[in-house]
Amino acid sequence: MIGPAFAGWFLVNVMNVPEGTSPTDPNSIKPLFLFCLVLTVLSLLLVVFKLDVSHLGGAKRVKRNAFKDAVDMMKADKNCLKWIIMTGVNRMPTAMIIPYLQLYAAEVKGASTEELAIMTTCTALTALTCGYFVGIMADKYGRKIVLGSTIVLYVAGLVLLLVTKNTVMLYLVGILAGFQEISMVVSGSVQHELVPGWARGRWAGANGMIGSLIAAVVAAAAGVIYDTIGPQWLFIIYIAAELVIRLPLLVSLPETLTYKVNEENFQSLLEKA
């Protein structure tokens, strides 16, 4: 929450971006990237020198084919195939929505620097205040209903972004956008509960690999769509993917809170290890 608020203050008071406008000179926002770079390097140093992983050193290392593992797990259980498809849609915001949401708010909806900063703060505030309680509800009432609700709230925010003509409503868009981050966490819980415990590492790797490949393709297409077809189509395409692909597949999945994985279906992977 502090980051976007500081960025808005810094642009207006230090870089002299006029209040009520968005920065047009790239040099005015370069220092913000420098701040991010410094914090990233400090985080890296913390991981390298302070993170204790000595208790993980006893695991046996086995060379594996990530693509083959992904295919084998999708063959082992149809729910894994459904989830891989859902993962592709789940990763679309990373390349298609998040990089363009504030650009769209500024260029199309006329949001100022301060309004963009407040939007981002609202997003962070939602994740901070609602994340824990959403997790409790997922543990109590089930993953599917909670995950579906967070997806619907995020999609509702994007619909509001497309139709609103009032920049103040963009704050509500920011609030609803926070449910995307919460959705990612709930998705992680569902993902791990679809496979046996001993396969969760390679299952996470398969999802990450396929999701990243899809995100890379979407990222390459997103810029072209924004500049040629129209910026609103980025959001329309993603909303359609959620409503037509991901949500129906989610409904067809078992409730993983009480789901018992049939480990016999995954024995072939264990034998190949």
TIKEVO-713751 format. One record per atom (N, C-alpha, C): x, y, z. Coordinates in steps of 0.02 Angstrom, whole numbers, padded with zeros to 5 digits, always signed. Atoms other than C-alpha are relative to their C-alpha. Layout:
BEGIN
XYZ/...
//
This chain:
BEGIN
+00041-00061+00000/+00000+00000+00000/+00043+00063+00000/-00043-00059-00004/+00144+00118+00036/+00029+00016-00068/-00033-00011+00064/+00222+00093-00136/-00036+00047-00047/+00035-00045+00047/+00088+00171-00248/-00012+00069+00029/+00011-00065-00031/+00052+00309-00123/+00064+00042-00004/-00065-00035+00005/+00238+00353-00118/+00014+00020-00072/-00014-00015+00070/+00250+00343-00308/-00039+00062-00022/+00041-00058+00018/+00106+00467-00329/+00028+00064+00030/-00029-00059-00033/+00183+00587-00202/+00066+00020-00033/-00066-00013+00029/+00356+00569-00281/-00007+00034-00069/+00008-00028+00067/+00295+00606-00457/-00023+00073+00003/+00028-00067-00004/+00198+00761-00405/+00048+00049+00034/-00039-00046-00041/+00316+00835-00275/+00074+00002-00016/-00072+00001+00015/+00489+00781-00333/+00013+00007-00075/-00011-00002+00073/+00475+00752-00521/-00043+00054-00033/+00039-00058+00025/+00352+00899-00540/-00049-00018-00056/+00054+00016+00046/+00219+00804-00637/-00061+00040+00022/+00057-00041-00020/+00069+00923-00638/-00056-00042+00031/+00055+00035-00032/-00071+00872-00521/-00058-00008-00048/+00058+00012+00042/-00221+00795-00606/+00017-00026-00069/-00021+00026+00065/-00119+00729-00753/+00041-00063+00009/-00043+00058+00000/-00020+00574-00799/+00068+00021-00029/-00066-00018+00026/+00169+00581-00830/+00007-00017-00074/-00011+00011+00071/+00214+00600-01014/+00073-00007-00018/-00072+00005+00012/+00404+00610-00999/+00027-00063+00034/-00026+00062-00029/+00486+00439-00975/+00050+00012+00056/-00051-00014-00050/+00625+00521-00874/-00031+00013+00069/+00031-00016-00065/+00500+00570-00739/-00016-00062+00040/+00016+00061-00037/+00462+00389-00695/+00059-00047+00008/-00059+00042-00006/+00638+00317-00712/+00021-00012+00072/-00020+00012-00069/+00678+00344-00527/-00042-00053+00035/+00042+00051-00031/+00531+00233-00480/+00026-00070-00015/-00029+00064+00018/+00611+00089-00574/+00065-00012+00038/-00062+00006-00039/+00775+00125-00484/-00016-00023+00071/+00021+00022-00066/+00686+00108-00317/-00016-00074+00000/+00018+00071+00006/+00615-00060-00373/+00062-00043-00008/-00061+00038+00011/+00786-00117-00432/+00039-00009+00065/-00036+00003-00063/+00867-00076-00265/-00033-00049+00047/+00036+00045-00044/+00731-00167-00168/+00006-00073-00023/-00007+00068+00027/+00745-00318-00284/+00069-00029+00016/-00069+00022-00015/+00934-00328-00261/+00006-00016+00074/-00002+00013-00072/+00913-00315-00072/-00036-00065+00017/+00036+00062-00011/+00785-00455-00078/+00041-00060-00021/-00044+00053+00024/+00905-00562-00180/+00055-00015+00050/-00053+00009-00049/+01045-00534-00055/-00026-00034+00063/+00031+00031-00059/+00928-00581+00087/-00010-00074-00011/+00011+00071+00015/+00883-00745+00001/+00067-00037-00003/-00064+00034+00009/+01064-00786-00044/+00036-00012+00066/-00042+00004-00060/+01142-00751+00125/-00038-00017+00065/+00036+00010-00063/+01002-00771+00253/-00051-00057-00001/+00050+00053+00003/+00881-00904+00189/+00033-00068+00015/-00029+00064-00021/+00920-01070+00275/-00036-00057-00036/+00029+00057+00036/+00890-01219+00159/+00039-00064+00015/-00042+00058-00016/+01009-01340+00245/-00042-00062+00013/+00043+00057-00016/+00862-01449+00300/-00029-00033-00063/+00025+00028+00062/+00819-01479+00117/+00053-00037-00040/-00057+00027+00038/+00988-01548+00067/-00001-00075-00010/-00002+00073+00004/+00945-01732+00089/-00041-00030-00056/+00044+00028+00052/+00825-01749-00057/+00041-00027-00058/-00034+00031+00056/+00876-01863-00199/-00016+00038-00064/+00010-00037+00062/+00901-01772-00363/-00008-00048-00058/+00014+00043+00057/+00825-01852-00516/-00012+00045-00061/+00012-00038+00061/+00835-01785-00693/-00067-00020-00030/+00067+00014+00025/+00661-01768-00765/-00013+00042-00062/+00022-00037+00058/+00578-01711-00925/-00065+00036+00019/+00057-00038-00025/+00459-01571-00875/-00061-00007-00045/+00056+00007+00046/+00352-01583-01032/-00032-00069+00006/+00027+00068-00006/+00334-01772-01014/-00038-00009+00065/+00035+00004-00064/+00288-01756-00831/-00068+00033-00005/+00064-00036+00008/+00153-01629-00876/-00050-00043-00038/+00044+00042+00041/+00081-01744-01010/-00023-00061+00040/+00017+00060-00038/+00087-01896-00895/-00052+00016+00055/+00048-00017-00053/-00006-01805-00756/-00069+00016-00029/+00064-00013+00033/-00140-01745-00877/-00034-00064-00022/+00028+00065+00018/-00161-01924-00936/-00023-00039+00062/+00015+00037-00061/-00166-01988-00757/-00069+00018+00028/+00063-00022-00029/-00318-01885-00708/-00028+00057-00043/+00031-00051+00043/-00439-01785-00816/-00005+00067+00035/+00003-00063-00037/-00450-01656-00676/+00065+00040-00009/-00064-00035+00012/-00266-01617-00705/+00000+00034-00068/+00005-00031+00066/-00301-01585-00889/-00043+00063+00003/+00043-00058-00008/-00443-01468-00842/+00039+00057+00034/-00036-00052-00038/-00330-01378-00719/+00054+00034-00042/-00051-00029+00043/-00191-01353-00845/-00031+00052-00046/+00036-00048+00042/-00317-01268-00961/-00018+00062+00041/+00018-00056-00044/-00377-01162-00815/+00061+00041+00018/-00062-00037-00016/-00197-01117-00775/+00017+00049-00056/-00013-00046+00056/-00179-01043-00949/-00041+00063+00005/+00043-00058-00008/-00328-00929-00918/+00021+00040+00061/-00020-00033-00063/-00268-00892-00741/+00061+00044-00009/-00061-00039+00011/-00102-00827-00809/-00010+00057-00050/+00012-00052+00049/-00181-00715-00940/+00004+00071+00029/-00006-00068-00027/-00197-00563-00824/+00071+00026+00006/-00070-00020-00008/-00009-00563-00796/+00025+00035-00063/-00025-00027+00063/+00020-00524-00980/-00050+00045-00035/+00051-00034+00039/-00146-00454-01041/-00036+00055+00038/+00041-00047-00039/-00227-00357-00898/+00043+00046+00043/-00038-00040-00049/-00105-00301-00763/+00043+00054-00033/-00042-00053+00030/+00017-00210-00880/-00040+00056-00032/+00039-00049+00039/-00125-00117-00968/-00057+00032+00040/+00058-00025-00037/-00254-00086-00832/+00007+00075+00015/-00009-00071-00017/-00181+00079-00773/+00011+00042-00063/-00008-00037+00063/-00130+00129-00949/-00068+00015-00030/+00068-00009+00025/-00310+00105-01003/-00038+00052+00042/+00034-00047-00045/-00373+00200-00850/+00024+00071-00014/-00027-00067+00013/-00258+00346-00894/-00017+00025-00070/+00008-00023+00069/-00272+00352-01083/-00074+00003-00022/+00070+00003+00023/-00455+00304-01106/-00048+00032+00049/+00046-00026-00051/-00537+00350-00941/+00022+00067+00030/-00023-00066-00022/-00432+00505-00906/+00021+00004+00072/-00021+00000-00070/-00367+00453-00734/+00065+00039+00008/-00060-00039-00015/-00237+00569-00657/+00051-00042+00037/-00052+00036-00037/-00074+00519-00573/-00024-00019+00070/+00024+00013-00067/-00154+00534-00401/-00054-00055+00000/+00053+00050+00004/-00305+00431-00454/+00028-00070-00014/-00033+00064+00014/-00193+00294-00525/+00034-00027+00063/-00033+00021-00062/-00095+00290-00362/-00051-00026+00050/+00052+00023-00046/-00255+00275-00260/-00029-00067-00023/+00024+00065+00027/-00316+00135-00375/+00045-00057+00024/-00047+00053-00018/-00159+00035-00341/+00000-00012+00075/+00004+00007-00072/-00168+00070-00155/-00063-00040+00019/+00062+00037-00013/-00348+00007-00155/+00008-00074-00015/-00012+00070+00017/-00292-00153-00241/+00040-00035+00055/-00041+00028-00053/-00158-00183-00110/-00039-00006+00065/+00041+00001-00061/-00281-00141+00030/-00048-00059+00000/+00046+00056+00006/-00404-00271-00034/+00036-00066+00017/-00039+00061-00013/-00271-00407-00035/+00019-00006+00073/-00021+00001-00070/-00214-00357+00139/-00057-00015+00047/+00056+00005-00047/-00384-00345+00223/-00044-00061-00012/+00046+00054+00017/-00479-00482+00132/+00033-00068-00008/-00034+00063+00015/-00347-00614+00097/-00007-00052+00054/+00003+00048-00056/-00346-00695+00269/-00071-00028+00008/+00070+00021-00010/-00536-00700+00283/-00024-00044-00058/+00017+00043+00057/-00555-00771+00108/+00031-00069+00010/-00032+00065-00014/-00432-00907+00158/-00039-00040+00051/+00041+00034-00050/-00537-00948+00311/-00063-00029-00032/+00061+00023+00033/-00693-00960+00204/+00014-00059-00047/-00018+00055+00043/-00602-01073+00080/+00010-00064+00039/-00010+00059-00042/-00555-01191+00222/-00065-00025+00030/+00063+00019-00033/-00731-01189+00294/-00054-00021-00049/+00056+00012+00046/-00849-01184+00145/+00021-00034-00064/-00022+00034+00060/-00741-01256+00006/+00038+00046-00047/-00042-00039+00045/-00616-01200-00124/-00038+00027-00061/+00032-00017+00064/-00730-01198-00276/-00043+00063+00006/+00045-00057-00006/-00861-01075-00214/+00038+00064+00014/-00040-00060-00016/-00730-00957-00145/+00041+00022-00060/-00039-00018+00059/-00618-00965-00298/-00045+00030-00053/+00047-00027+00048/-00768-00938-00411/-00022+00070+00018/+00021-00067-00021/-00822-00788-00307/+00053+00052-00012/-00054-00048+00012/-00651-00705-00317/+00008+00014-00075/-00005-00010+00072/-00647-00732-00505/-00055+00047-00024/+00058-00041+00020/-00821-00655-00525/+00011+00073+00022/-00012-00068-00025/-00773-00504-00418/+00052+00036-00043/-00052-00030+00042/-00616-00474-00522/-00028+00018-00069/+00030-00013+00066/-00712-00490-00685/-00048+00059+00005/+00046-00056-00009/-00845-00370-00616/+00038+00066+00000/-00041-00060+00000/-00707-00243-00585/+00022+00021-00070/-00021-00015+00069/-00647-00256-00765/-00059+00024-00042/+00060-00024+00035/-00825-00236-00831/-00014+00072+00020/+00010-00068-00024/-00843-00081-00723/+00051+00048-00032/-00051-00041+00032/-00679-00015-00794/-00020+00017-00072/+00020-00011+00070/-00748-00034-00971/-00059+00048-00007/+00062-00037+00009/-00916+00049-00940/-00002+00066+00037/+00005-00060-00040/-00882+00184-00811/+00024+00062-00037/-00020-00065+00028/-00870+00366-00861/+00022+00048+00056/-00018-00039-00058/-00829+00427-00686/+00066-00025+00028/-00066+00023-00024/-00646+00421-00632/-00002-00021+00073/+00004+00020-00070/-00699+00406-00450/-00017-00075+00005/+00018+00071+00000/-00772+00235-00493/+00061-00044-00011/-00061+00039+00010/-00596+00182-00538/+00028-00024+00066/-00022+00024-00066/-00562+00168-00351/-00033-00068+00015/+00034+00064-00008/-00692+00029-00346/+00031-00053-00045/-00036+00046+00044/-00605-00050-00495/+00063-00025+00034/-00061+00019-00036/-00445-00048-00393/-00014-00048+00056/+00018+00045-00055/-00532-00129-00245/-00014-00070-00026/+00018+00065+00028/-00604-00268-00352/+00060-00035-00032/-00060+00030+00030/-00436-00293-00440/+00041-00038+00051/-00037+00035-00052/-00364-00348-00273/-00019-00073+00006/+00022+00069-00005/-00465-00508-00285/+00036-00045-00049/-00039+00041+00045/-00355-00565-00429/+00058-00033+00036/-00056+00027-00039/-00208-00586-00311/-00025-00052+00049/+00028+00049-00047/-00318-00674-00183/-00019-00063-00038/+00018+00058+00041/-00383-00787-00323/+00060-00044-00014/-00060+00039+00014/-00205-00839-00363/+00018-00044+00059/-00017+00039-00060/-00178-00896-00183/-00048-00059+00008/+00049+00054-00005/-00340-00996-00178/+00012-00052-00055/-00015+00046+00055/-00295-01071-00348/+00058-00046+00019/-00057+00041-00021/-00131-01130-00272/-00022-00058+00045/+00026+00053-00044/-00228-01227-00139/-00034-00055-00040/+00035+00050+00041/-00339-01311-00268/+00050-00041-00040/-00050+00033+00041/-00190-01352-00378/+00035-00056+00037/-00038+00050-00038/-00096-01445-00241/-00044-00058+00022/+00044+00053-00025/-00250-01545-00190/-00025-00046-00056/+00021+00042+00056/-00274-01622-00363/+00047-00059-00012/-00050+00053+00012/-00118-01733-00355/+00025-00026+00067/-00030+00025-00062/-00031-01843-00225/+00053+00047+00027/-00049-00045-00031/+00083-01754-00102/+00069-00005-00031/-00068+00009+00027/+00240-01829-00177/+00007+00027-00071/-00003-00026+00069/+00195-01760-00350/-00011+00076-00003/+00019-00070+00001/+00156-01581-00298/+00056+00044-00028/-00055-00040+00025/+00329-01514-00339/+00001+00002-00076/-00002+00002+00074/+00331-01574-00520/-00066+00026-00030/+00064-00026+00023/+00145-01530-00536/+00001+00076-00001/-00007-00073-00002/+00182-01351-00483/+00046+00023-00056/-00046-00018+00055/+00327-01349-00606/-00033-00004-00067/+00036+00008+00064/+00217-01412-00748/-00048+00058-00011/+00046-00056+00005/+00086-01280-00712/+00037+00066-00013/-00039-00061+00010/+00218-01144-00700/+00028+00005-00071/-00029+00002+00067/+00300-01197-00863/-00053+00015-00053/+00053-00009+00050/+00139-01208-00964/-00032+00069+00007/+00028-00066-00011/+00067-01052-00884/+00044+00055-00026/-00047-00051+00023/+00224-00953-00924/+00003+00002-00076/-00001+00003+00073/+00225-01012-01105/-00062+00035-00028/+00062-00032+00023/+00044-00958-01126/+00003+00075+00012/-00006-00071-00015/+00079-00792-01040/+00046+00035-00048/-00047-00031+00048/+00225-00761-01157/-00034+00013-00067/+00035-00008+00063/+00117-00789-01310/-00052+00056+00005/+00050-00051-00011/-00022-00681-01239/+00031+00069+00004/-00034-00064-00006/+00101-00543-01196/+00021+00027-00068/-00020-00021+00067/+00165-00539-01374/-00060+00026-00040/+00060-00021+00037/-00013-00524-01440/-00034+00060+00031/+00037-00052-00035/-00077-00403-01308/+00017+00070-00026/-00020-00066+00024/+00024-00254-01368/-00028+00016-00068/+00027-00009+00067/-00032-00280-01546/-00075+00014+00003/+00073-00010-00008/-00214-00294-01492/-00014+00070+00026/+00011-00065-00030/-00201-00137-01386/+00008+00056-00051/-00015-00055+00046/-00126-00031-01525/-00040-00002-00065/+00032+00005+00066/-00221-00098-01676/-00075-00013+00005/+00071+00017-00004/-00387-00180-01634/-00037+00046+00047/+00032-00043-00049/-00425-00075-01481/+00015-00024+00071/-00019+00021-00068/-00374-00074-01296/-00054-00037+00037/+00054+00032-00036/-00546-00127-01236/-00003-00075-00014/+00003+00070+00018/-00525-00293-01326/+00044-00044+00044/-00040+00039-00047/-00389-00349-01205/-00044-00025+00057/+00042+00017-00057/-00515-00346-01064/-00059-00044-00022/+00057+00040+00024/-00658-00417-01169/+00022-00072-00012/-00025+00068+00015/-00553-00566-01226/+00012-00038+00065/-00013+00033-00064/-00498-00604-01048/-00064-00017+00037/+00064+00012-00033/-00673-00586-00976/-00035-00059-00032/+00032+00056+00035/-00739-00704-01110/+00034-00066+00018/-00036+00061-00017/-00603-00831-01070/-00019-00025+00070/+00021+00019-00068/-00651-00829-00886/-00070-00030+00000/+00070+00020-00002/-00837-00845-00918/-00014-00063-00041/+00015+00055+00046/-00830-00971-01060/+00044-00061+00013/-00047+00057-00008/-00678-01078-01013/+00011-00016+00074/-00024+00015-00068/-00616-01061-00834/-00056-00016+00049/+00054+00011-00048/-00777-01046-00734/-00038-00065-00012/+00033+00065+00011/-00865-01193-00821/+00044-00059+00020/-00045+00055-00021/-00711-01302-00794/+00005-00004+00076/-00001-00001-00074/-00705-01248-00611/-00062-00036+00028/+00062+00032-00022/-00886-01303-00590/+00005-00076-00008/-00004+00072+00014/-00843-01474-00664/+00052-00036+00044/-00050+00031-00044/-00699-01503-00541/-00032-00024+00065/+00024+00020-00066/-00725-01596-00378/+00019+00053+00052/-00018-00044-00054/-00722-01499-00215/+00063-00028+00033/-00064+00028-00022/-00538-01522-00171/+00010+00002+00075/-00005-00002-00073/-00564-01480+00013/-00013-00069+00030/+00016+00067-00024/-00637-01655+00034/+00019-00054-00051/-00016+00046+00054/-00567-01736-00124/+00057-00047+00019/-00052+00050-00012/-00468-01897-00107/+00032-00020-00067/-00035+00015+00063/-00339-01915-00244/+00010-00075-00007/-00012+00070+00015/-00330-02086-00325/+00073-00008-00020/-00072+00002+00011/-00144-02114-00308/+00019-00054-00050/-00016+00052+00048/-00151-02271-00416/+00006+00028-00071/-00003-00030+00067/-00179-02160-00568/+00068+00031-00014/-00063-00035+00008/-00010-02079-00536/+00060-00046+00012/-00054+00046-00015/+00092-02236-00503/+00053-00001-00054/-00049+00002+00056/+00173-02228-00675/+00054+00054+00010/-00049-00053-00012/+00256-02063-00626/+00048-00020+00055/-00043+00022-00056/+00320-02138-00464/+00050-00052-00022/-00044+00053+00024/+00392-02287-00554/+00056+00029-00044/-00050-00030+00045/+00483-02173-00678/+00049+00044+00038/-00045-00043-00039/+00562-02072-00537/+00064-00036+00017/
//
